[in-house]
Amino acid sequence: MKLTKKIATKVRSRLPSLLTIAVILALNTVSAFGQAFNSTELKTGISNSLAVIMMFGFVLGISCVIYGGFAIRRGDVDQGKMSIIGGAIIAAAPAVIFAFYKIFGLDANSSVGVGNF
């Protein structure tokens, strides 16, 4: 019973400061709603981010294929084949996704572009 009173006292003593912080945050976010939202800039930013990720994936896939070739040369055929297959999948992923976008017609009105190939 005594513990409950201690906790309630602590919560009550912190309540004004928590309410003050909540009000300050609420008032600061109101100005964000008044700003104009430009979806073209968001689409361009996301598209550029995806392009960078796809470039890193392509380089990683090519290095996996090269590593697979060296593994086969060393005599580890199973590991080499798996590395080559995995690297080919990683390197070809952007082209496959781009093909799906084109096939299903998502490239014209999509919220996220896949870049120019």
MIMARZA-834869 format. One line per 10 residues: for each residue x, y, z negated of N, C-alpha, C, O, CB. Coordinates in nm, 4 decimals, padded with zeros to 6 digits, always signed. Each point is the difference from the previous one (the first is absolute). Glycine has a CB too. Example, Ala and Ser with C-alpha at 12.3 -4.5 7.8 and 13.67 -1.06 7.14 Angstrom:
2
+01.3190,-00.5690,-00.7800,-00.0890,+00.1190,+00.0000,+00.0900,+00.1200,+00.0000,+00.1036,-00.0019,-00.0665,-00.2928,-00.1154,-00.0581 | +00.1542,+00.2223,+00.1966,+00.0820,+00.1190,-00.0060,-00.0770,+00.1090,-00.0730,+00.0509,+00.1108,-00.0169,+00.0675,-00.1736,+00.2314
***
This chain:
117
+00.0819,-00.1179,+00.0000,-00.0819,+00.1179,+00.0000,+00.0873,+00.1257,+00.0000,-00.0305,+00.0977,+00.0684,-00.1505,-00.2244,-00.1884 | +00.2898,+00.1231,+00.0428,+00.0893,+00.1137,-00.0094,+00.0711,+00.0254,+00.1333,+00.0242,+00.1148,+00.0373,+00.0066,-00.1626,-00.2819 | +00.0028,-00.0617,+00.3169,+00.0682,+00.0097,+00.1283,-00.0889,+00.0698,+00.1024,+00.0484,+00.0799,+00.0802,+00.0810,-00.2890,-00.1324 | -00.2580,+00.1794,+00.0499,-00.0935,+00.0615,+00.0933,-00.0055,+00.1508,-00.0227,-00.0060,+00.0765,+00.0963,-00.1287,-00.2893,-00.0885 | +00.1365,+00.2561,-00.1323,-00.0038,+00.1424,-00.0292,+00.1288,+00.0688,+00.0460,-00.0044,+00.1135,+00.0475,-00.1463,-00.1595,-00.2435 | +00.2660,-00.0221,+00.1823,+00.1262,+00.0576,+00.0450,+00.0010,+00.0202,+00.1508,+00.0421,+00.1047,+00.0493,+00.0734,-00.2138,-00.2417 | -00.1620,+00.0084,+00.2651,-00.0025,+00.0083,+00.1467,-00.0960,+00.1089,+00.0443,+00.0317,+00.0770,+00.0907,+00.0239,-00.3215,-00.0726 | -00.1726,+00.2522,-00.0805,-00.0978,+00.1025,+00.0355,+00.0556,+00.1391,-00.0266,-00.0241,+00.0919,+00.0783,-00.1618,-00.2517,-00.1296 | +00.2592,+00.1768,-00.0567,+00.0603,+00.1288,-00.0324,+00.1045,+00.0382,+00.1035,+00.0069,+00.1162,+00.0402,-00.0488,-00.1579,-00.2832 | +00.1238,-00.0540,+00.2871,+00.1017,+00.0277,+00.1009,-00.0637,+00.0390,+00.1332,+00.0462,+00.0923,+00.0671,+00.1084,-00.2531,-00.1816
-00.2610,+00.0899,+00.1522,-00.0668,+00.0293,+00.1267,-00.0618,+00.1387,-00.0055,+00.0098,+00.0761,+00.0963,-00.0558,-00.3208,-00.0594 | -00.0176,+00.2784,-00.1484,-00.0623,+00.1318,-00.0141,+00.1042,+00.1109,+00.0032,-00.0270,+00.1080,+00.0525,-00.1573,-00.2114,-00.1856 | +00.3003,+00.0794,+00.0792,+00.1027,+00.1043,-00.0005,+00.0599,+00.0214,+00.1387,+00.0468,+00.1098,+00.0301,+00.0034,-00.1667,-00.2676 | -00.0507,-00.0434,+00.3202,+00.0547,+00.0117,+00.1359,-00.1056,+00.0406,+00.1017,+00.0339,+00.0365,+00.1126,+00.1346,-00.2086,-00.1719 | -00.2933,+00.1668,+00.0225,-00.1075,+00.0258,+00.0951,+00.0047,+00.1398,+00.0604,-00.0176,+00.0120,+00.1212,-00.1192,-00.1723,-00.2485 | +00.1594,+00.2664,+00.0509,+00.0052,+00.1325,+00.0631,+00.1124,+00.0131,+00.1026,-00.0196,+00.0605,+00.1054,-00.0762,+00.0327,-00.3140 | +00.2110,-00.1482,+00.1796,+00.1095,+00.0102,+00.0962,-00.0283,-00.0836,+00.1250,+00.0338,+00.0413,+00.1110,+00.1263,-00.0025,-00.3007 | -00.2210,-00.1543,+00.1725,-00.0355,-00.0816,+00.1172,-00.1055,+00.0692,+00.0854,+00.0075,-00.0032,+00.1228,+00.0471,-00.2041,-00.2523 | -00.1520,+00.2693,+00.0656,-00.1024,+00.0728,+00.0755,+00.0601,+00.1199,+00.0727,-00.0384,+00.0300,+00.1130,-00.1344,-00.1035,-00.2791 | +00.2661,+00.1413,+00.1021,+00.0662,+00.1131,+00.0644,+00.0767,-00.0448,+00.1230,-00.0064,+00.0654,+00.1041,+00.0237,+00.0492,-00.3249
+00.0544,-00.2241,+00.2104,+00.0752,-00.0526,+00.1147,-00.0949,-00.0417,+00.1116,+00.0273,+00.0256,+00.1173,+00.1553,-00.1036,-00.2715 | -00.2945,+00.0137,+00.1187,-00.0974,-00.0423,+00.1011,-00.0602,+00.1190,+00.0720,-00.0202,-00.0052,+00.1213,-00.0303,-00.1968,-00.2572 | +00.0212,+00.3099,+00.0629,-00.0569,+00.1204,+00.0625,+00.1014,+00.0661,+00.0914,-00.0345,+00.0441,+00.1096,-00.1140,-00.0102,-00.3081 | +00.2731,-00.0268,+00.1544,+00.1043,+00.0607,+00.0842,+00.0180,-00.0797,+00.1292,+00.0099,+00.0583,+00.1079,+00.1065,+00.0293,-00.3139 | -00.1123,-00.2185,+00.1954,+00.0123,-00.0826,+00.1212,-00.1202,+00.0152,+00.0913,+00.0156,+00.0073,+00.1219,+00.1219,-00.1691,-00.2505 | -00.2559,+00.1667,+00.0722,-00.1210,+00.0155,+00.0806,-00.0006,+00.1340,+00.0719,-00.0369,+00.0065,+00.1173,-00.0872,-00.1538,-00.2768 | +00.1639,+00.2537,+00.0920,+00.0021,+00.1317,+00.0631,+00.1083,+00.0106,+00.1064,-00.0172,+00.0722,+00.0982,-00.0706,+00.0248,-00.3091 | +00.1982,-00.1671,+00.1932,+00.1066,+00.0033,+00.1004,-00.0363,-00.0786,+00.1252,+00.0486,+00.0320,+00.1085,+00.1162,-00.0081,-00.2925 | -00.2482,-00.1251,+00.1716,-00.0357,-00.0793,+00.1182,-00.1128,+00.0627,+00.0803,-00.0216,-00.0385,+00.1149,+00.0947,-00.1640,-00.2367 | -00.1450,+00.2975,+00.0650,-00.1097,+00.0632,+00.0734,+00.0533,+00.0744,+00.1212,-00.0642,-00.0005,+00.1050,-00.0672,+00.0221,-00.3172
+00.2470,+00.0422,+00.2003,+00.0555,+00.0741,+00.1130,+00.0405,-00.0926,+00.1143,+00.0033,+00.0425,+00.1154,+00.0763,+00.1320,-00.2748 | -00.0493,-00.2987,+00.1292,+00.0382,-00.0944,+00.1058,-00.1181,-00.0339,+00.0897,+00.0181,-00.0296,+00.1181,+00.1572,-00.0647,-00.2687 | -00.2961,+00.0985,+00.0952,-00.1172,-00.0315,+00.0806,-00.0326,+00.1108,+00.0996,-00.0665,-00.0253,+00.1005,-00.0202,-00.1105,-00.2899 | +00.1316,+00.2557,+00.1638,-00.0293,+00.1117,+00.0888,+00.0933,+00.0073,+00.1186,-00.0253,+00.0769,+00.0928,-00.0617,+00.0437,-00.2871 | +00.1934,-00.1976,+00.1944,+00.0953,+00.0064,+00.1096,-00.0514,-00.0780,+00.1204,-00.0750,-00.0967,-00.0137,+00.2625,+00.1208,-00.1509 | -00.1460,+00.0194,+00.2810,-00.0401,-00.0681,+00.1226,+00.0744,-00.1327,+00.0117,+00.1183,-00.0097,-00.0327,-00.1655,+00.2314,+00.1449 | -00.0234,-00.3220,-00.0657,+00.0595,-00.1327,+00.0184,+00.0212,-00.0227,+00.1478,-00.0937,+00.0102,+00.0792,-00.0170,-00.0997,-00.2880 | +00.2324,+00.0591,+00.2458,+00.0323,-00.0232,+00.1399,+00.0324,-00.1477,+00.0178,+00.1070,-00.0462,-00.0398,-00.0205,+00.2836,+00.0684 | -00.1789,-00.3106,+00.0309,+00.0204,-00.1437,+00.0156,+00.1068,-00.0320,+00.1034,+00.0580,-00.1086,-00.0030,-00.2946,+00.0737,-00.0617 | +00.2635,+00.1275,+00.1559,+00.1021,-00.0248,+00.1016,+00.1382,-00.0085,-00.0638,+00.0817,-00.0835,+00.0389,-00.2223,+00.2021,+00.1321
+00.1665,-00.0327,-00.2682,+00.1292,-00.0056,-00.0682,+00.0144,-00.1296,-00.0786,+00.1077,-00.0595,-00.0025,-00.1053,+00.3093,-00.0123 | -00.1097,-00.2935,-00.0489,+00.0041,-00.1258,-00.0736,+00.0246,-00.1171,+00.0946,+00.0802,-00.0888,-00.0291,-00.2353,+00.1849,-00.1432 | +00.0854,-00.0954,+00.2855,+00.0168,-00.1084,+00.0980,+00.1432,-00.0011,+00.0543,+00.0591,-00.1066,+00.0176,-00.3038,+00.1232,+00.0447 | +00.2993,+00.1003,-00.0363,+00.1370,+00.0079,+00.0508,+00.0998,-00.0490,-00.1040,+00.0949,-00.0708,+00.0336,-00.1611,+00.2633,+00.1118 | +00.0453,-00.1554,-00.2710,+00.0904,-00.0435,-00.1064,-00.0023,-00.1502,-00.0198,+00.1049,-00.0630,-00.0129,-00.1381,+00.2816,-00.0967 | -00.0864,-00.2764,+00.1072,-00.0116,-00.1447,-00.0174,+00.0581,-00.0726,+00.1205,+00.0675,-00.1018,-00.0149,-00.2725,+00.1338,-00.1269 | +00.1787,+00.0202,+00.2610,+00.0522,-00.0626,+00.1212,+00.1525,+00.0024,+00.0016,+00.0633,-00.0985,+00.0379,-00.2707,+00.1666,+00.0848 | +00.2664,+00.0442,-00.1638,+00.1460,+00.0085,-00.0042,+00.0576,-00.0941,-00.1051,+00.1048,-00.0609,+00.0217,-00.1182,+00.2988,+00.0550 | -00.0545,-00.2500,-00.1903,+00.0462,-00.0929,-00.1040,-00.0037,-00.1433,+00.0501,+00.0940,-00.0763,-00.0225,-00.1759,+00.2331,-00.1544 | -00.0259,-00.1938,+00.2446,-00.0092,-00.1349,+00.0546,+00.1066,-00.0249,+00.1064,+00.0536,-00.1103,+00.0104,-00.2988,+00.1116,-00.0581
+00.2757,+00.1022,+00.1269,+00.1040,-00.0156,+00.1027,+00.1364,-00.0274,-00.0645,+00.0769,-00.0820,+00.0501,-00.2056,+00.2360,+00.1034 | +00.1584,-00.0859,-00.2640,+00.1273,-00.0230,-00.0696,+00.0031,-00.1411,-00.0577,+00.1018,-00.0685,+00.0095,-00.0837,+00.3145,-00.0645 | -00.1286,-00.2901,-00.0047,-00.0066,-00.1357,-00.0556,+00.0177,-00.1028,+00.1103,+00.0691,-00.1000,-00.0194,-00.2206,+00.1799,-00.1642 | +00.0896,-00.0568,+00.3001,+00.0129,-00.0952,+00.1105,+00.1433,-00.0043,+00.0529,+00.0484,-00.1058,+00.0403,-00.2884,+00.1466,+00.0201 | +00.3080,+00.0744,-00.0605,+00.1398,-00.0005,+00.0453,+00.0889,-00.0813,-00.0945,+00.0851,-00.0768,+00.0448,-00.1210,+00.3023,+00.0607 | +00.0157,-00.2080,-00.2372,+00.0763,-00.0794,-00.0959,-00.0323,-00.1483,+00.0140,+00.0895,-00.0839,-00.0105,-00.0858,+00.2791,-00.1465 | -00.1301,-00.2284,+00.1805,-00.0386,-00.1396,+00.0187,+00.0641,-00.0603,+00.1239,+00.0414,-00.1159,-00.0009,-00.2563,+00.1643,-00.1137 | +00.2229,+00.0305,+00.2212,+00.0624,-00.0495,+00.1230,+00.1481,-00.0291,-00.0226,+00.0502,-00.1038,+00.0432,-00.2156,+00.2349,+00.0936 | +00.2348,-00.0408,-00.2038,+00.1426,-00.0206,-00.0281,+00.0193,-00.1209,-00.0914,+00.0912,-00.0801,+00.0207,-00.0488,+00.3274,+00.0060 | -00.1288,-00.2602,-00.1279,+00.0082,-00.1143,-00.0903,-00.0261,-00.1309,+00.0750,+00.0684,-00.0995,-00.0240,-00.1424,+00.2463,-00.1664
-00.0241,-00.1474,+00.2806,-00.0290,-00.1200,+00.0779,+00.1155,-00.0405,+00.0895,+00.0322,-00.1183,+00.0109,-00.2708,+00.1800,-00.0169 | +00.3008,+00.0358,+00.0701,+00.1155,-00.0292,+00.0861,+00.1155,-00.0558,-00.0827,+00.0681,-00.0933,+00.0426,-00.1384,+00.2763,+00.1158 | +00.0924,-00.1254,-00.2773,+00.1091,-00.0523,-00.0842,-00.0306,-00.1416,-00.0488,+00.0919,-00.0802,-00.0165,-00.0373,+00.3147,-00.0555 | -00.1835,-00.2669,+00.0484,-00.0352,-00.1371,-00.0383,+00.0264,-00.0982,+00.1136,+00.0456,-00.1120,-00.0231,-00.2191,+00.2027,-00.1325 | +00.1450,-00.0486,+00.2770,+00.0271,-00.0865,+00.1147,+00.1501,-00.0239,+00.0142,+00.0427,-00.1127,+00.0253,-00.2497,+00.1985,+00.0900 | +00.2867,+00.0187,-00.1313,+00.1453,-00.0147,+00.0090,+00.0517,-00.0909,-00.1112,+00.0857,-00.0851,+00.0240,-00.0685,+00.3136,+00.0798 | -00.0698,-00.2106,-00.2266,+00.0404,-00.0854,-00.1113,-00.0366,-00.1462,+00.0288,+00.0762,-00.0909,-00.0328,-00.1060,+00.2846,-00.1275 | -00.0874,-00.2158,+00.2220,-00.0402,-00.1361,+00.0350,+00.0954,-00.0638,+00.0990,+00.0303,-00.1189,-00.0093,-00.2657,+00.1825,-00.0327 | +00.2826,+00.0157,+00.1367,+00.0983,-00.0514,+00.0957,+00.1299,-00.0404,-00.0684,+00.0577,-00.1042,+00.0313,-00.1590,+00.2488,+00.1441 | +00.1470,-00.0616,-00.2690,+00.1215,-00.0348,-00.0742,-00.0215,-00.1220,-00.0886,+00.0912,-00.0810,-00.0168,-00.0239,+00.3212,+00.0204
-00.1880,-00.2543,-00.0609,-00.0286,-00.1166,-00.0852,+00.0017,-00.1282,+00.0835,+00.0514,-00.1024,-00.0450,-00.1906,+00.2468,-00.1097 | +00.0839,-00.1393,+00.2743,+00.0035,-00.1182,+00.0875,+00.1445,-00.0321,+00.0384,+00.0381,-00.1168,+00.0069,-00.2688,+00.1721,+00.0825 | +00.3100,+00.0474,-00.0647,+00.1400,-00.0213,+00.0365,+00.0778,-00.0657,-00.1140,+00.0899,-00.0805,+00.0244,-00.1022,+00.2791,+00.1280 | -00.0227,-00.1638,-00.2787,+00.0649,-00.0607,-00.1165,-00.0458,-00.1439,-00.0224,+00.0666,-00.0753,-00.0711,-00.0488,+00.3021,-00.0312 | -00.1291,-00.2656,+00.1611,-00.0493,-00.1358,-00.0164,-00.1287,-00.0097,-00.0800,-00.0537,-00.1095,-00.0161,+00.2863,+00.0364,+00.0310 | -00.2831,+00.1841,-00.0651,-00.1260,+00.0002,-00.0759,-00.1144,+00.0284,+00.0975,-00.0510,+00.1118,+00.0082,+00.1684,-00.0332,-00.2223 | -00.1561,-00.1832,+00.2875,-00.0945,+00.0161,+00.1096,-00.1394,+00.0376,-00.0502,-00.0649,+00.0875,+00.0573,+00.1971,-00.2530,+00.0745 | -00.1779,+00.1009,-00.2373,-00.1356,+00.0285,-00.0493,-00.0129,+00.1453,-00.0472,-00.0961,+00.0689,+00.0339,+00.0729,-00.3101,-00.1019 | +00.1199,+00.2858,-00.0094,-00.0028,+00.1380,-00.0478,+00.0118,+00.0973,+00.1170,-00.0655,+00.1043,+00.0003,+00.1669,-00.1771,-00.2188 | -00.0204,+00.0408,+00.3156,+00.0177,+00.0851,+00.1171,-00.1271,+00.0143,+00.0808,-00.0360,+00.1099,+00.0420,+00.2721,-00.1787,-00.0354
-00.3049,-00.0445,+00.0153,-00.1251,+00.0064,+00.0767,-00.1060,+00.0823,-00.0718,-00.0711,+00.0794,+00.0617,+00.1239,-00.3022,+00.0364 | -00.0625,+00.2027,-00.2304,-00.0996,+00.0755,-00.0764,+00.0326,+00.1497,+00.0007,-00.0902,+00.0835,+00.0063,+00.0501,-00.2854,-00.1519 | +00.1678,+00.2349,+00.1390,+00.0398,+00.1398,+00.0029,-00.0280,+00.0630,+00.1361,-00.0421,+00.1154,+00.0075,+00.2176,-00.1651,-00.1780 | -00.1529,-00.0241,+00.2760,-00.0269,+00.0519,+00.1345,-00.1504,+00.0209,+00.0201,-00.0417,+00.1024,+00.0540,+00.2479,-00.2199,+00.0337 | -00.2866,+00.0216,-00.1305,-00.1456,+00.0128,+00.0152,-00.0517,+00.1167,-00.0838,-00.0805,+00.0802,+00.0474,+00.0609,-00.3284,-00.0049 | +00.0658,+00.2574,-00.1668,-00.0432,+00.1104,-00.0859,+00.0436,+00.1348,+00.0534,-00.0770,+00.0960,-00.0027,+00.0872,-00.2494,-00.1904 | +00.1120,+00.1615,+00.2413,+00.0490,+00.1253,+00.0577,-00.0766,+00.0400,+00.1241,-00.0270,+00.1183,+00.0207,+00.2501,-00.1700,-00.1117 | -00.2588,-00.0457,+00.1743,-00.0782,+00.0310,+00.1199,-00.1390,+00.0511,-00.0374,-00.0519,+00.0912,+00.0643,+00.1792,-00.2665,+00.0631 | -00.1872,+00.1173,-00.2303,-00.1324,+00.0463,-00.0443,+00.0087,+00.1412,-00.0555,-00.0845,+00.0842,+00.0303,+00.0174,-00.3205,-00.0812 | +00.1696,+00.2628,-00.0308,+00.0155,+00.1338,-00.0575,+00.0270,+00.1027,+00.1095,-00.0578,+00.1087,-00.0019,+00.1449,-00.2098,-00.2113
-00.0006,+00.0684,+00.3081,+00.0347,+00.0945,+00.1058,-00.1154,+00.0238,+00.0963,-00.0135,+00.1096,+00.0542,+00.2494,-00.1833,-00.0740 | -00.3193,-00.0278,+00.0418,-00.1103,+00.0133,+00.0955,-00.1274,+00.0542,-00.0632,-00.0961,+00.0280,+00.0717,+00.1947,-00.2156,+00.0549 | -00.1025,+00.2032,-00.2571,-00.1225,+00.0434,-00.0679,-00.0539,+00.1337,+00.0520,-00.1205,+00.0091,+00.0235,+00.2001,-00.1320,-00.2239 | +00.0026,+00.2278,+00.2198,-00.0558,+00.1256,+00.0523,-00.0648,-00.0154,+00.1365,-00.1047,+00.0594,+00.0260,+00.2776,+00.0602,-00.1540 | -00.1121,-00.1987,+00.2154,-00.0582,-00.0190,+00.1332,-00.1313,-00.0770,-00.0079,-00.0930,+00.0288,+00.0753,+00.3228,-00.0256,+00.0241 | -00.2384,-00.1001,-00.1891,-00.1235,-00.0775,-00.0165,-00.1116,+00.0888,-00.0546,-00.1128,-00.0049,+00.0489,+00.2477,-00.2044,-00.0884 | -00.1040,+00.2899,-00.0609,-00.0999,+00.0901,-00.0562,-00.0446,+00.1019,+00.1038,-00.1188,+00.0308,+00.0089,+00.2186,-00.0615,-00.2368 | -00.0064,+00.0835,+00.3067,-00.0356,+00.0942,+00.1057,-00.0918,-00.0658,+00.1026,-00.0943,+00.0629,+00.0481,+00.3123,+00.0566,-00.0822 | -00.1910,-00.2455,+00.0678,-00.0855,-00.0718,+00.0947,-00.1404,-00.0183,-00.0568,-00.0982,+00.0155,+00.0726,+00.2997,-00.1338,+00.0191 | -00.2123,+00.0854,-00.2206,-00.1331,-00.0122,-00.0619,-00.0734,+00.1335,+00.0006,-00.1206,+00.0041,+00.0243,+00.2062,-00.1899,-00.1691
-00.0147,+00.2943,+00.1184,-00.0634,+00.1320,+00.0052,-00.0550,+00.0268,+00.1402,-00.1116,+00.0500,+00.0144,+00.2674,+00.0338,-00.1950 | -00.0783,-00.1167,+00.2831,-00.0447,+00.0225,+00.1376,-00.1165,-00.0921,+00.0374,-00.0960,+00.0441,+00.0631,+00.3289,+00.0268,-00.0034 | -00.2247,-00.1993,-00.0988,-00.1038,-00.0964,+00.0353,-00.1338,+00.0386,-00.0599,-00.1027,-00.0058,+00.0677,+00.2757,-00.1721,-00.0538 | -00.1724,+00.2174,-00.1404,-00.1256,+00.0315,-00.0684,-00.0389,+00.1465,+00.0119,-00.0993,+00.0416,-00.0597,+00.1485,-00.2251,-00.0976 | +00.0255,+00.2624,+00.2320,-00.0356,+00.1388,+00.0247,+00.0134,+00.0901,-00.1213,-00.0723,+00.0991,-00.0108,-00.0798,-00.1824,+00.1821 | +00.2410,+00.0523,-00.2613,+00.0151,+00.0803,-00.1203,+00.0970,+00.1158,+00.0173,+00.0149,+00.0811,-00.0913,-00.0666,-00.2835,-00.0390 | +00.1173,+00.2121,+00.2440,+00.1020,+00.1021,+00.0163,-00.0576,+00.1380,+00.0279,+00.0654,+00.1000,-00.0297,+00.0847,-00.2766,+00.1123 | -00.2698,+00.1854,-00.0268,-00.0542,+00.1292,+00.0386,-00.0540,+00.0788,-00.1195,+00.0342,+00.1170,-00.0172,-00.0893,-00.2149,+00.2389 | -00.0280,+00.0356,-00.3033,-00.0663,+00.0720,-00.1085,+00.0396,-00.0507,-00.1379,-00.0762,+00.0157,-00.0954,-00.1124,+00.0250,+00.2491 | +00.3041,-00.0999,-00.1659,+00.0393,-00.0550,-00.1302,+00.0539,+00.1118,-00.0890,+00.0436,+00.1047,+00.0477,+00.0090,-00.3286,+00.0582
-00.0570,+00.1988,-00.2346,+00.0513,+00.0982,-00.0945,+00.1512,-00.0055,-00.0095,+00.0622,+00.0963,-00.0449,-00.2744,-00.1125,-00.0824 | +00.2721,-00.0928,+00.1678,+00.1446,-00.0154,-00.0054,+00.0483,-00.0479,+00.1356,-00.0504,-00.0989,+00.0532,+00.0445,+00.0481,-00.3012 | +00.1031,+00.1205,+00.3038,+00.0557,-00.0414,+00.1274,+00.1117,-00.1002,-00.0193,+00.0502,-00.0180,-00.1110,-00.1116,+00.2380,+00.2074 | +00.0994,-00.2840,+00.0103,+00.1086,-00.0962,-00.0073,+00.1242,+00.0498,+00.0729,+00.0952,-00.0758,+00.0190,-00.2635,-00.1070,-00.0343 | +00.1682,+00.3087,+00.0560,+00.1163,+00.0549,+00.0664,-00.0031,-00.0251,+00.1489,-00.0876,-00.0697,+00.0513,+00.2159,+00.0373,-00.2590 | -00.0314,+00.0904,+00.2764,+00.0096,-00.0160,+00.1444,+00.1073,-00.1018,+00.0329,+00.1141,+00.0124,-00.0446,-00.1914,+00.2237,+00.0802 | +00.0413,-00.3364,+00.0422,+00.0972,-00.0991,+00.0426,+00.0365,+00.0232,+00.1434,+00.0815,-00.0736,+00.0557,-00.1712,-00.0906,-00.2181
***
